[in-house]
Amino acid sequence: MGEISSLYKGFQTVIPSKIRKALNLDLDYVIEWNIGEDGKVVLDFRKKTNFMDLQGIVSSKDSTDSVELQRKMRRGEELDFS
């Protein structure tokens, strides 16, 4: 049987320690939740992208709204630099 966690107020949960350690997760990760074709929940753990990671991707001649870029990153949205 797998690891078990509970739902708390605000529908929060805790990733069990055994899972966090096995996947080397820390506070720099976000979780993407999806429902697979078989109806099972699929979790994808990926590193957060911070604004400094993007430095140099956008040329200085481009008009860039850095506040909006940060909001999109926090929401996990794909960024378009074309």
C-alpha positions as CSV (number, residue, x, y, z in Angstrom):
1,M,0.0,0.0,0.0
2,G,1.2,3.5,-0.7
3,E,1.7,6.5,1.6
4,I,-1.4,8.2,3.0
5,S,-2.1,11.8,3.8
6,S,-5.2,13.6,4.9
7,L,-7.1,16.7,3.6
8,Y,-7.1,19.6,6.0
9,K,-9.0,23.0,6.2
10,G,-8.8,24.7,2.8
11,F,-8.3,21.3,1.2
12,Q,-4.6,21.4,2.0
13,T,-2.6,18.2,2.3
14,V,1.0,17.2,3.2
15,I,3.3,15.2,0.9
16,P,4.5,12.3,3.1
17,S,8.1,12.5,4.2
18,K,9.0,9.2,2.5
19,I,7.8,10.6,-0.8
20,R,9.5,14.0,-0.4
21,K,12.8,12.3,0.4
22,A,12.6,9.7,-2.4
23,L,12.0,12.5,-4.9
24,N,14.4,15.0,-3.3
25,L,11.6,17.6,-3.0
26,D,12.1,20.9,-1.3
27,L,10.3,24.3,-1.2
28,D,11.5,25.1,-4.7
29,Y,9.0,22.7,-6.3
30,V,5.5,23.1,-7.5
31,I,3.0,20.3,-8.1
32,E,1.0,20.0,-11.3
33,W,-2.2,18.0,-10.8
34,N,-3.8,16.2,-13.8
35,I,-6.4,13.5,-14.3
36,G,-5.1,10.7,-16.5
37,E,-7.1,8.9,-19.2
38,D,-7.8,6.1,-16.8
39,G,-9.3,8.6,-14.3
40,K,-6.4,8.4,-11.9
41,V,-4.7,11.5,-10.5
42,V,-1.3,12.2,-11.9
43,L,1.1,14.5,-10.1
44,D,4.1,16.1,-11.7
45,F,6.7,17.8,-9.5
46,R,8.8,20.5,-11.1
47,K,11.2,23.2,-10.0
48,K,9.8,26.7,-9.7
49,T,11.1,29.1,-12.3
50,N,12.1,32.4,-10.7
51,F,12.6,35.7,-12.4
52,M,16.4,35.5,-12.3
53,D,16.2,32.2,-14.3
54,L,14.7,34.2,-17.1
55,Q,17.3,37.0,-17.1
56,G,18.8,37.4,-20.6
57,I,16.1,35.5,-22.4
58,V,14.2,38.6,-23.5
59,S,16.2,41.2,-25.4
60,S,16.4,44.7,-24.0
61,K,14.7,46.2,-27.1
62,D,11.5,44.2,-26.4
63,S,8.8,45.8,-24.4
64,T,8.4,43.6,-21.3
65,D,6.0,43.8,-18.3
66,S,8.1,42.2,-15.6
67,V,5.3,42.2,-13.1
68,E,3.0,40.3,-15.5
69,L,5.8,37.9,-16.3
70,Q,6.2,37.2,-12.5
71,R,2.4,36.6,-12.1
72,K,2.4,34.2,-15.0
73,M,5.3,32.3,-13.6
74,R,3.6,32.0,-10.2
75,R,0.5,30.6,-11.9
76,G,2.6,28.1,-13.9
77,E,1.6,29.6,-17.2
78,E,3.8,29.1,-20.3
79,L,5.7,32.3,-21.2
80,D,5.9,33.4,-24.8
81,F,9.0,35.3,-25.8
82,S,8.5,35.3,-29.6
